[in-house]
Amino acid sequence: MKIALQYLNDIDGNTKAVQLPLTEWEMVLNKLKKYDRLLN
């Protein structure tokens, strides 16, 4: 899965956050929930 990420940097160039499209976040979240159910 290739995800289009955007990085937010402070004035010194340090990465402070990462953004991704909501639809891609929902896919990632669904996969995490699936893995969590398998492990518990």
C-alpha positions as CSV (number, residue, x, y, z in Angstrom):
1,M,0.0,0.0,0.0
2,K,1.5,3.3,-1.0
3,I,0.3,6.3,1.0
4,A,0.5,9.9,0.0
5,L,2.1,11.6,3.1
6,Q,2.6,15.2,3.9
7,Y,5.1,16.3,6.5
8,L,4.7,19.4,8.7
9,N,7.9,21.0,9.9
10,D,8.7,23.7,12.4
11,I,10.8,26.8,11.6
12,D,14.0,24.8,12.2
13,G,13.0,22.1,9.8
14,N,12.1,19.4,12.4
15,T,9.2,17.2,11.5
16,K,6.4,17.8,13.9
17,A,3.5,15.9,12.2
18,V,2.5,13.7,9.3
19,Q,-0.8,14.1,7.4
20,L,-2.4,11.5,5.2
21,P,-5.8,11.5,3.4
22,L,-8.7,10.5,5.5
23,T,-9.6,7.5,3.3
24,E,-6.1,6.1,3.7
25,W,-6.1,6.7,7.4
26,E,-9.4,4.7,7.6
27,M,-7.7,1.8,5.8
28,V,-4.8,1.9,8.1
29,L,-7.1,2.0,11.1
30,N,-9.1,-0.9,9.9
31,K,-5.9,-3.0,9.5
32,L,-4.8,-2.1,13.0
33,K,-8.1,-3.1,14.4
34,K,-7.9,-6.4,12.5
35,Y,-4.4,-7.1,13.9
36,D,-5.6,-6.1,17.4
37,R,-8.4,-8.6,17.2
38,L,-6.0,-11.4,16.1
39,L,-3.6,-10.7,18.9
40,N,-6.2,-10.5,21.7
